[in-house]
Structures are given as C-alpha cells and as structure tokens.
Amino acid sequence: MGVPCAKEEIDIAKRIGKENHKCRPIIISLTTTWKKMEIKKNKKALDNFPIYIKEDFPPKVIQKRIELQQQLKIEREQGKKVALRYDKIITLHG
C-alpha cells in the first residue's frame, strides 16, 4: 500500500471469527487517527488483491447507516453528490 506502519503505531491486531474457517477478518486498532486516515486513503492500492479494508462501527451506527442507505440512493438518483460519513449523509462540493 505504500503506508509505512511501525509496530508502535498498532494498538491491537487480532483475528475474529471461528478458528476452523479459512477466511477470518482481522481487526486492527491504531494509536493515531492520522495513520488510519492514511491507510483509508491508500486502500485502492489493494484492488488487485483478494483483500479489502473497511471501517468497523458500533452496532447503533451500523443500524443508522442501514436506515440511511435508501435515502442516500434517492439523493444520488436526483444528481446530488452525497456520501455516508459515520452516521450522517453529507453533501460533497466540487
């Protein structure tokens, strides 16, 4: 990805899910938000690999995001440039 990450910048790294499954997600907690944003910006570098990166949210936020998906779709069909950030729909300028 081109994002250097020192051992000290990783707070927690652990696999989740049952041990007998071949593909198990890994949760990584970083010590700085800056490093997280840098990794998220460069995640397109992984397009040629069978892995992906996505942010983990609390259950309440996940539920809110599910509820906002339909509204997001409607606004995009109207030609608006909108995105889902955390638990809100924001309008993109530009």
Sine and cosine of phi, psi and omega as CSV:
sin_phi,cos_phi,sin_psi,cos_psi,sin_omega,cos_omega
0.00,0.00,-0.34,0.94,-0.02,-1.00
0.99,0.14,0.31,0.95,0.02,-1.00
-0.92,-0.40,0.97,-0.25,0.02,-1.00
-0.93,0.38,0.67,-0.74,-0.03,-1.00
-0.66,-0.75,0.92,-0.39,0.01,-1.00
-0.98,0.21,0.41,-0.91,0.01,-1.00
-0.83,0.55,-0.56,0.83,-0.03,-1.00
-0.94,0.34,-0.33,0.94,-0.02,-1.00
-0.99,0.10,-0.17,0.99,0.02,-1.00
-0.98,-0.17,0.87,-0.49,0.00,-1.00
-0.99,0.13,-0.80,0.61,-0.01,-1.00
-0.65,-0.76,0.64,-0.77,0.15,-0.99
-0.64,-0.77,0.89,-0.45,-0.02,-1.00
-0.52,-0.86,0.49,-0.87,0.08,-1.00
-1.00,0.10,0.55,-0.83,0.08,-1.00
-0.85,-0.53,0.27,-0.96,-0.02,-1.00
0.99,-0.13,0.04,-1.00,-0.04,-1.00
-0.98,0.21,0.61,-0.80,-0.07,-1.00
-0.90,0.43,-0.46,0.89,-0.06,-1.00
-0.99,0.13,-0.01,1.00,0.07,-1.00
-1.00,0.06,0.61,-0.79,-0.02,-1.00
-0.94,0.34,-0.73,0.68,-0.04,-1.00
-0.98,-0.19,0.94,-0.34,0.02,-1.00
-0.85,-0.53,0.76,-0.65,0.03,-1.00
-0.90,0.44,0.40,-0.92,0.07,-1.00
-0.87,-0.49,0.76,-0.64,0.09,-1.00
-0.98,-0.21,0.77,-0.64,0.02,-1.00
-0.83,-0.55,0.77,-0.63,0.08,-1.00
-0.93,-0.36,0.82,-0.58,-0.04,-1.00
-0.98,-0.18,0.38,-0.92,-0.04,-1.00
-0.98,0.18,-0.36,0.93,-0.01,-1.00
-0.78,-0.63,0.59,-0.81,0.07,-1.00
-0.93,0.37,-0.52,0.85,0.00,-1.00
-0.85,0.53,-0.69,0.73,-0.02,-1.00
-0.93,0.38,-0.62,0.79,0.04,-1.00
-0.87,0.49,-0.71,0.70,-0.01,-1.00
-0.90,0.43,-0.61,0.79,0.02,-1.00
-0.90,0.43,-0.66,0.75,0.03,-1.00
-0.92,0.39,-0.68,0.73,0.01,-1.00
-0.89,0.45,-0.60,0.80,0.02,-1.00
-0.90,0.43,-0.57,0.82,-0.09,-1.00
-0.99,-0.15,0.22,0.98,-0.06,-1.00
-0.93,0.35,-0.28,0.96,0.06,-1.00
-0.91,0.43,-0.35,0.94,0.03,-1.00
-0.91,0.40,-0.25,0.97,-0.01,-1.00
-1.00,-0.08,0.11,0.99,-0.06,-1.00
-0.85,0.52,-0.50,0.87,-0.03,-1.00
-1.00,0.01,0.10,0.99,-0.03,-1.00
-0.89,-0.46,0.45,-0.89,-0.02,-1.00
-0.99,0.13,0.63,0.78,0.05,-1.00
-0.76,-0.66,0.33,-0.94,0.03,-1.00
-0.55,-0.83,0.27,-0.96,0.00,-1.00
-0.84,-0.54,0.75,-0.66,0.15,-0.99
-0.56,-0.83,0.43,-0.90,-0.07,-1.00
-0.99,0.16,0.61,-0.79,0.03,-1.00
-1.00,-0.08,0.74,-0.67,-0.02,-1.00
-0.86,-0.51,0.40,-0.91,0.11,-0.99
-0.91,0.42,0.40,-0.92,-0.03,-1.00
-0.81,0.59,-0.62,0.79,0.02,-1.00
-0.89,0.45,-0.65,0.76,-0.02,-1.00
-0.94,0.35,-0.64,0.77,0.03,-1.00
-0.87,0.50,-0.70,0.72,0.02,-1.00
-0.88,0.47,-0.68,0.73,0.01,-1.00
-0.89,0.45,-0.65,0.76,0.01,-1.00
-0.90,0.44,-0.63,0.78,0.04,-1.00
-0.88,0.47,-0.68,0.73,0.01,-1.00
-0.91,0.42,-0.55,0.83,-0.04,-1.00
-0.99,0.14,-0.26,0.97,-0.04,-1.00
-0.84,0.54,-0.68,0.73,-0.01,-1.00
-0.90,0.43,-0.69,0.73,0.02,-1.00
-0.90,0.44,-0.63,0.78,0.03,-1.00
-0.88,0.48,-0.69,0.72,0.01,-1.00
-0.88,0.48,-0.70,0.72,0.00,-1.00
-0.88,0.47,-0.72,0.69,-0.02,-1.00
-0.90,0.43,-0.61,0.80,0.04,-1.00
-0.92,0.39,-0.61,0.79,0.04,-1.00
-0.90,0.43,-0.46,0.89,0.05,-1.00
-0.98,0.18,-0.01,1.00,0.04,-1.00
1.00,-0.03,0.09,1.00,0.01,-1.00
-0.99,0.17,0.55,-0.83,0.09,-1.00
-1.00,-0.10,0.97,-0.22,-0.05,-1.00
-0.76,-0.65,0.37,-0.93,0.03,-1.00
-0.59,-0.81,0.39,-0.92,0.04,-1.00
-0.99,-0.14,0.88,-0.47,0.03,-1.00
-0.84,-0.54,0.89,-0.46,-0.06,-1.00
0.82,0.57,-0.98,-0.18,0.02,-1.00
-0.80,-0.60,0.52,0.86,-0.01,-1.00
-0.66,-0.75,0.46,-0.89,0.14,-0.99
-1.00,-0.09,0.79,-0.61,0.02,-1.00
-0.88,-0.47,0.48,-0.88,0.05,-1.00
-1.00,-0.06,0.78,-0.62,0.01,-1.00
-1.00,-0.02,0.65,-0.76,0.02,-1.00
-0.97,-0.26,0.57,-0.82,0.09,-1.00
0.86,-0.50,0.00,0.00,0.00,0.00
